[in-house]
Amino acid sequence: MKFVIENPSTSVATFFRRAGYVFQKREGEEMAFVRRLTDQPFPRFHLFVKIVDYKFYVNFHIDHKAASYEGTSMHSGEYGEDSKLLQDEAERLKNFSSD
């Protein structure tokens, strides 16, 4: 699922840390963050953020479990716009940006 956070008032790292996310890695121009849904490593929200013209372009999904094939990053995930959990989290983050 993709969405844009317009006019953030802080840096990308500070914004997502305050929203409960942990920085994971940097891949080129994108930064990856994760937020656990339970006290276990999975499931978790996994998002990638790219900054363009002072806006955060977010692409995120839910990782249901770790990669299960050696040498690959493929895993079981939830990506669709029809996911209520993803919709709710996107709305939470958009509202968080106006706090």
Secondary structure in CASP SS format (residue, H / E / C, confidence):
PFRMAT SS
TARGET T0000
AUTHOR 0000-0000-0000
METHOD secondary structure of the structure
MODEL  1
M C 1.00
K E 1.00
F E 1.00
V E 1.00
I E 1.00
E C 1.00
N C 1.00
P C 1.00
S C 1.00
T C 1.00
S C 1.00
V H 1.00
A H 1.00
T H 1.00
F H 1.00
F H 1.00
R H 1.00
R H 1.00
A C 1.00
G C 1.00
Y C 1.00
V E 1.00
F E 1.00
Q E 1.00
K E 1.00
R E 1.00
E E 1.00
G C 1.00
E C 1.00
E E 1.00
M E 1.00
A E 1.00
F E 1.00
V E 1.00
R E 1.00
R E 1.00
L C 1.00
T C 1.00
D C 1.00
Q C 1.00
P C 1.00
F C 1.00
P C 1.00
R E 1.00
F E 1.00
H E 1.00
L E 1.00
F E 1.00
V E 1.00
K E 1.00
I E 1.00
V E 1.00
D C 1.00
Y C 1.00
K E 1.00
F E 1.00
Y E 1.00
V E 1.00
N E 1.00
F E 1.00
H E 1.00
I E 1.00
D E 1.00
H C 1.00
K C 1.00
A C 1.00
A C 1.00
S C 1.00
Y C 1.00
E C 1.00
G C 1.00
T C 1.00
S C 1.00
M C 1.00
H C 1.00
S C 1.00
G E 1.00
E E 1.00
Y C 1.00
G C 1.00
E C 1.00
D C 1.00
S C 1.00
K H 1.00
L H 1.00
L H 1.00
Q H 1.00
D H 1.00
E H 1.00
A H 1.00
E H 1.00
R H 1.00
L H 1.00
K H 1.00
N H 1.00
F H 1.00
S C 1.00
S C 1.00
D C 1.00
END
